[in-house]
Amino acid sequence: MIIWLASYPKSGNTWLRSIICSLIYSNDGNFNSNLLENIKQFPVARQFSSFTNDVSNFNEIKKYWLAAQKKINEDGKAKFFKTHHINCDVNGYSFTNYKNTLATIYVIRDPRNLINSISHHYSMSINEAKDFILKPQMIIGHNKYAEKSKKVLPVLLGKWKEHYKFWKKNNTKFYLIKYEDLIKNPEKELHKLIIFLKKFMSVDTNSIKTKNILESTKFENLKALEKKGEFIEQAYDSFGKKKDFFNLGPNNNYKEMLNKEIIKEIEDNLLTEMLELGYLK
């Protein structure tokens, strides 16, 4: 069945995928971006080709979320899928269920630090990015061709707080990773992740492989791969011009980038969740 790597956009999903790919799909732990091909995204158009041609219609594809996952799981193997989709029910149609889900790894990031990253990635103003996480959202595609293509599926995000709560709700095989903890102590977080994954699959590792994983998936090294054109994922501005996928990373500090009014609005709106996650004391 599927192990979901779920997150709200710009929360560290690609970084986590890089770590997991180096752990599971390499012998020595050294990351290269081609390894990311081992963890596909859901939903994408080809996964629904057996069920409908109207993949740009949200009300059509929601009918086939579970059928598409059942087809993916026909091989009887554990596999990872990245998703930004909220884990919801819409008019009686569930995004996923226990028959298709083996476990969920959810990576989360301080929403105040999301603002600048979302602003950069989606070519928004800071105020627009703030509204993005506080109001229900649906995104269409992730690249410069999205609006031109009829084969790009809409991805329902909801609000930031809904996204987190819905993936966590009644999920007995839920593992939370905080972006900030990955920055502070990646070795500790990798060790905890390995323990979790061993509940569901064989994980071969040793001290040398672990060292290689930690070194080769550092933010600086991933950013360097992108600069050399050796990273397969891309980011584009609103004019279709390529821009950095890896922007500020650990150097993104909301205190230096957001005014007090925006910080207060975020904290007031997301108070319960930020207290629960330790982002507010």
N, C-alpha and C positions, 0 to 999 in steps of 0.2 A: 504494500500500500504506500501511500504518499506521506513523506515527512515534509511538512510545509515550512518554508523559510519565509515567514510573513513579516511585513513591516509597513508602516506609513512611508511614503516616498522620502528619500534623503535622510534616512535614519541609520544607515550603515549596512544595508542588505548586501550590497556588492562586496563590501569588505568581509562580511561574514561568509558569503559564498566563496570568496577567495581562500579563506582559511579552511573551510570544509572541503573544498575541492583539493587543496594541497594535502589534506589529511586522508581523504578517502580514495582519491583518484590519481595519486602519485606514489611512487615507491620511496622517494627520498625526501618528500616534503617541500621540494623547491617549486614555487609557484610559477606558472606561465599562463597567460590569459586564455590560451586555447583550452585549458582545463575547465573554464567556465561553461563550455559547451555541454558538460556533463550534468549541469543543473539548468533545466529549461524553465521557461516562464509559463504560468497559467493565469488567465486564459489567453490563448492566441488562436488565430483563425484556423490553422491546420488541424487543431484538436477537435473542431466542430464540423469538419468537412463531411463527415458521414451523416450528419443530422440536419444541417441547414446551410443554405447559401447566403442567408440574410444575416451575416455575422456582425454587421454594423448596427443592428437593431437590438438594443438591450433587452427589450421585452420578448424577443425571439430567443436569444442565446441563453437567457436565464432558465429556460425550460430544459436545457441540455447540460447544465453544469455537472450534475451527478452522472449522467450518461457518458459524458466525455471522460470523466475521471474513472468510471468503471472500465471503459475501454482501455485507458492507460494502464490500469492495474491488472489486465488480463494475463500478463506474464508472471504474476504471483511474486514479484520481487519488490523489495524496498527501494524507493527512489526519492530523490529530493526534487521539489519544485518551488521556485521563487514565486511569490505573489504579493501585490500591493492591494489586492481586492479585500474588501471587508468581508468577514465571515457572517453573512446575514441570511435571513429568509425574506424573500420578496414575493408577496402574493402566493404564499404556499410553496415556493421553490427555494430550496436550500442551496447555498453555495457549496458546502461540502457536508459530510456526515461521518459517523464512526466506521461505516463499512468501507470507506475510501481513505480514511485518514489513520495513519499509524501513530503520528505524533506531530506536535507543532513547536517550532523554535521561533520565538518572536523577539525581534530586536527593536529596541525603543530608544529614543533620544530626547533629551530635554527639549520641549517644544519651543522654548525661547531661542534655542540655537538652531532650530529648524528654519526659522524665518529667513535668515540670510541665505541659507542653502537653497531653499525653495525659490527665493527671489532670483538667485543666480541661475538655477537650472531651468526654470520656466520663463525667464525673462519678464519678471514681474517687479513692480515697485514693492518696497518693504510693507506698505500698508495693504497692498493686494495679497502679499504672501501671508500676512497676519490673518486676513479674512479667509484665505484658503484653508487654514487649519481649523478655524472656528466655525465655518459654515459647511453644510453638506456639499461634497464634491463628486463629480464623475470626470475622469480624464479619458481622453481619446488618443491613444498612442503615446509613444515616447520619443519620437524622432521627427525630423523636418518633413517627412513624407506623410505624416499621420492624417492630416486633413484631406490630402489628395487621394489616399488609398481607401477603397471600399472594403478592404479585408482587415481593417484594424478594429479590434474589439473595444468597446467601452469598458472601462474599469471603474467600478463603484468604490469610492473611498469612504463616503460619509464624512463625519467630523473626526478630528484627531482622537478625541476622547472616546467616541463610539468605536472607532477602529480598534483601539486597545481593548476596550471592555468586551466587545463582541467576540474577539479571538480568544480572550481569556475565559469567558463565561462557560461554565459547566464543562471545561476542558480538563480532563484528568491527566492528560499526557502533554502538558503545556510547560515549556521551558523558556523563561524570560532572560534575555541578555540585554544589559544596558550598555549603550554605546560608550558611555563615560567609563564604565568598568573595563571595557576592552582597551581603552586608552591608558588607564591607570595601571592595570596589571594584566596584560594580555596572556602571560604564561598561566596565571591562576585561572583565567576564564577559559583558556583552551583545555586545561586539565578537567575542569568541571563539565565542559562540553563533551569531552571524550567519555566521561563516566555516564552521561546521559545517553549518548549515542550507542554505547555498548549494551543498553537495554534492548535495542532493536536490531542491531547488526554487528557483524564482526568488524573490529577496528584494529588494524595493525599499526603499532607505533613504537618508537623507542626514543631515547634521549637525543640522538642525532637528528632524527626526522622532526621531532618537536622543535629543536633549535632552528632547523631550516625553515619550518613553517613560520615561526615567529619572525625570523629575519626577512624572508622573502615577501611576506604580506604586510610589512610595515607600510604605513600611509605614504611615506617618502618614496619607497620603492615602487609602489603601485603608481604613484604620480609620475615617477621617472619613466616607467614603462609607457605610460600614456604619451609623454613628451617625445619619446622615440618612435611613436606610432605602432607600438607593440601591444596595445590594449584594445580588445575587440569591441568594447562598449563605447558609445559616442554620445556627446551632448551637442545640441545646436541652439543658436539663438532664434528669435522670431523671424529672422531674415534667411534662415537656413545656413548661416555661417557656423563652422565648427568652433566650439569653445571648450574649456576645461571641464571634464567630467569630475575629476578630483580637484576641488577648489581649495578651500581652507582647511577642511578636516579638523584636526585637534586644535588648530589656531582660531577656530570660529568662536568668538567670545561675544555673546549677546550684550554684555554690559558696555562694550565699546561700539556697538552697531545699532542698538535700539534706543529710542528715547523712553523716558520714564512712563509716558502715557501708554505706549504700546506694551511695555513690560507689564504694567498694572492690569491692562485689559486681558492679557493672556493669563496672568496669574489668577485673576478674579473668575474668569470663565472656566479654567481648568483646575481650580483649587483642589477638589476632591482627589482627582487622579494624580496631581503633582505631589500632594501630601503622601498618598499611598506609595508612590514610587521613590519618595525621598528627595524630590527636586525642590521641595519647600519644607521648611522646618516649623 
